Amino acid sequence: FNLERDVRRNAHGAVLPRGNIYITFPVWSKNGLEDQQAIQKNMQQKYKQFENEVEDQLKKYNQENNLLKKAMHFRNAVQADVDKDNVKAYLREDVPRKEDVMEVGPCLQLVKTGTIWAKTGSFNGDRNTLLGSAVISSNGGVPV
């Protein structure tokens, strides 16, 4: 959108600045999204397993009287925590859930929540300014 002047909702409301306003919605291929959702689910399960392992090993550590076994449980808890952190690196926040997308073609999925932003600055000093979010709803499967 190209706004010729600042647009104000009301005296104390939101202001859209003069200039170009952009709306962006992420798009995924159907197969790509399904693959990433499966990976995400697997990583979440592994994360939970390592989280449980940390708790289990610390519980055993606290109950153990033998110093060597106590050290072994502590080491196992630390290793499970490291493994948990390694799995966390693969957890992605940008992978939408099934209910957060809509089909826009035989192989494309459109994320229902996008961003509204503007470019501000001079020719060489452009910067993006996030203005808010936008949500697409559907009527009978057709985006409106």
HELIX and SHEET records of a PDB file:
HELIX    1   1 LYS A   30  GLN A   63  1                                  34    
HELIX    2   2 LEU A   67  LYS A   88  1                                  22    
HELIX    3   3 LYS A   98  ASP A  100  5                                   3    
SHEET    1   A 4 ASN A   2  LEU A   3  0                                        
SHEET    2   A 4 GLY A  19  THR A  24 -1                                        
SHEET    3   A 4 THR A 113  THR A 120 -1                                        
SHEET    4   A 4 ARG A 127  VAL A 135 -1                                        
SHEET    1   B 2 VAL A   7  ARG A   8  0                                        
SHEET    2   B 2 VAL A  15  LEU A  16 -1                                        
SHEET    1   C 3 VAL A  27  SER A  29  0                                        
SHEET    2   C 3 LEU A 108  VAL A 111 -1                                        
SHEET    3   C 3 VAL A 101  GLU A 103 -1                                        
SHEET    1   D 2 SER A 138  ASN A 139  0                                        
SHEET    2   D 2 VAL A 142  PRO A 143 -1                                        
END                                                                             
